[in-house]
Protein backbone atom coordinates (compact mmCIF):
# COMPACT_ATOMS: atom_id res chain seq x y z
CA UNK A 1 0.00 0.00 0.00
CA UNK A 2 1.66 3.25 -1.08
CA UNK A 3 2.01 6.06 1.44
CA UNK A 4 0.86 9.55 0.64
CA UNK A 5 3.44 12.30 0.80
CA UNK A 6 2.91 16.02 0.72
CA UNK A 7 4.32 17.83 -2.24
CA UNK A 8 7.49 19.69 -1.45
CA UNK A 9 8.56 23.06 -2.77
CA UNK A 10 12.10 24.01 -3.59
CA UNK A 11 14.96 22.33 -1.71
CA UNK A 12 12.72 19.62 -0.24
CA UNK A 13 10.96 21.93 2.21
CA UNK A 14 7.21 21.57 2.69
CA UNK A 15 5.04 24.28 1.18
CA UNK A 16 3.78 26.86 3.70
CA UNK A 17 0.22 26.43 4.90
CA UNK A 18 -2.32 29.22 4.98
CA UNK A 19 -2.42 29.49 8.75
CA UNK A 20 -4.41 32.33 10.34
CA UNK A 21 -2.15 34.89 11.93
CA UNK A 22 -2.84 35.46 15.62
CA UNK A 23 -2.43 39.25 15.54
CA UNK A 24 -5.01 39.57 12.75
CA UNK A 25 -7.48 37.53 14.77
CA UNK A 26 -6.86 39.60 17.91
CA UNK A 27 -7.20 42.82 15.94
CA UNK A 28 -10.57 41.71 14.59
CA UNK A 29 -11.78 40.54 18.01
CA UNK A 30 -10.83 43.84 19.69
CA UNK A 31 -11.51 46.29 16.89
CA UNK A 32 -14.87 44.82 15.86
CA UNK A 33 -16.76 45.59 19.08
CA UNK A 34 -14.97 48.94 19.55
CA UNK A 35 -15.98 50.12 16.08
CA UNK A 36 -19.54 48.90 16.58
CA UNK A 37 -19.90 50.74 19.90
CA UNK A 38 -18.38 53.91 18.45
CA UNK A 39 -20.83 53.73 15.54
CA UNK A 40 -23.77 53.18 17.92
CA UNK A 41 -22.70 56.15 20.07
CA UNK A 42 -22.43 58.36 17.00
CA UNK A 43 -25.88 57.36 15.76
CA UNK A 44 -27.44 57.96 19.19
CA UNK A 45 -25.70 61.33 19.41
CA UNK A 46 -26.94 62.37 15.97
CA UNK A 47 -30.56 61.46 16.73
CA UNK A 48 -30.42 63.28 20.07
CA UNK A 49 -31.02 60.29 22.32
CA UNK A 50 -29.72 60.36 25.91
CA UNK A 51 -29.08 62.84 28.68
CA UNK A 52 -28.23 66.48 27.94
CA UNK A 53 -24.50 67.07 27.78
CA UNK A 54 -24.72 69.79 30.46
CA UNK A 55 -25.35 67.13 33.10
CA UNK A 56 -21.68 66.14 33.04
CA UNK A 57 -20.25 69.69 33.01
CA UNK A 58 -20.17 71.64 36.27
C-alpha atoms as a printed R data frame, in Angstrom:
   type eleno elety resid chain resno       x      y      z
1  ATOM     1    CA   UNK     A     1   0.000  0.000  0.000
2  ATOM     2    CA   UNK     A     2   1.660  3.255 -1.081
3  ATOM     3    CA   UNK     A     3   2.012  6.056  1.440
4  ATOM     4    CA   UNK     A     4   0.860  9.553  0.640
5  ATOM     5    CA   UNK     A     5   3.437 12.298  0.796
6  ATOM     6    CA   UNK     A     6   2.907 16.024  0.724
7  ATOM     7    CA   UNK     A     7   4.319 17.835 -2.237
8  ATOM     8    CA   UNK     A     8   7.493 19.688 -1.453
9  ATOM     9    CA   UNK     A     9   8.556 23.061 -2.766
10 ATOM    10    CA   UNK     A    10  12.104 24.012 -3.590
11 ATOM    11    CA   UNK     A    11  14.963 22.334 -1.708
12 ATOM    12    CA   UNK     A    12  12.715 19.620 -0.240
13 ATOM    13    CA   UNK     A    13  10.961 21.925  2.206
14 ATOM    14    CA   UNK     A    14   7.205 21.565  2.692
15 ATOM    15    CA   UNK     A    15   5.037 24.279  1.183
16 ATOM    16    CA   UNK     A    16   3.782 26.859  3.704
17 ATOM    17    CA   UNK     A    17   0.218 26.434  4.897
18 ATOM    18    CA   UNK     A    18  -2.316 29.223  4.981
19 ATOM    19    CA   UNK     A    19  -2.417 29.489  8.752
20 ATOM    20    CA   UNK     A    20  -4.415 32.326 10.337
21 ATOM    21    CA   UNK     A    21  -2.154 34.887 11.934
22 ATOM    22    CA   UNK     A    22  -2.836 35.463 15.624
23 ATOM    23    CA   UNK     A    23  -2.432 39.248 15.536
24 ATOM    24    CA   UNK     A    24  -5.005 39.566 12.751
25 ATOM    25    CA   UNK     A    25  -7.480 37.529 14.766
26 ATOM    26    CA   UNK     A    26  -6.858 39.596 17.911
27 ATOM    27    CA   UNK     A    27  -7.205 42.820 15.935
28 ATOM    28    CA   UNK     A    28 -10.574 41.706 14.591
29 ATOM    29    CA   UNK     A    29 -11.776 40.544 18.011
30 ATOM    30    CA   UNK     A    30 -10.827 43.841 19.689
31 ATOM    31    CA   UNK     A    31 -11.508 46.295 16.891
32 ATOM    32    CA   UNK     A    32 -14.874 44.825 15.859
33 ATOM    33    CA   UNK     A    33 -16.758 45.594 19.082
34 ATOM    34    CA   UNK     A    34 -14.970 48.937 19.546
35 ATOM    35    CA   UNK     A    35 -15.979 50.117 16.076
36 ATOM    36    CA   UNK     A    36 -19.541 48.901 16.580
37 ATOM    37    CA   UNK     A    37 -19.904 50.743 19.905
38 ATOM    38    CA   UNK     A    38 -18.381 53.913 18.449
39 ATOM    39    CA   UNK     A    39 -20.829 53.729 15.544
40 ATOM    40    CA   UNK     A    40 -23.769 53.177 17.916
41 ATOM    41    CA   UNK     A    41 -22.704 56.152 20.073
42 ATOM    42    CA   UNK     A    42 -22.433 58.363 17.005
43 ATOM    43    CA   UNK     A    43 -25.882 57.361 15.764
44 ATOM    44    CA   UNK     A    44 -27.439 57.957 19.186
45 ATOM    45    CA   UNK     A    45 -25.700 61.333 19.411
46 ATOM    46    CA   UNK     A    46 -26.944 62.374 15.975
47 ATOM    47    CA   UNK     A    47 -30.562 61.458 16.731
48 ATOM    48    CA   UNK     A    48 -30.417 63.277 20.071
49 ATOM    49    CA   UNK     A    49 -31.023 60.288 22.323
50 ATOM    50    CA   UNK     A    50 -29.725 60.357 25.915
51 ATOM    51    CA   UNK     A    51 -29.076 62.836 28.679
52 ATOM    52    CA   UNK     A    52 -28.235 66.478 27.940
53 ATOM    53    CA   UNK     A    53 -24.502 67.074 27.781
54 ATOM    54    CA   UNK     A    54 -24.719 69.795 30.455
55 ATOM    55    CA   UNK     A    55 -25.346 67.132 33.097
56 ATOM    56    CA   UNK     A    56 -21.681 66.145 33.040
57 ATOM    57    CA   UNK     A    57 -20.246 69.685 33.008
58 ATOM    58    CA   UNK     A    58 -20.166 71.639 36.272
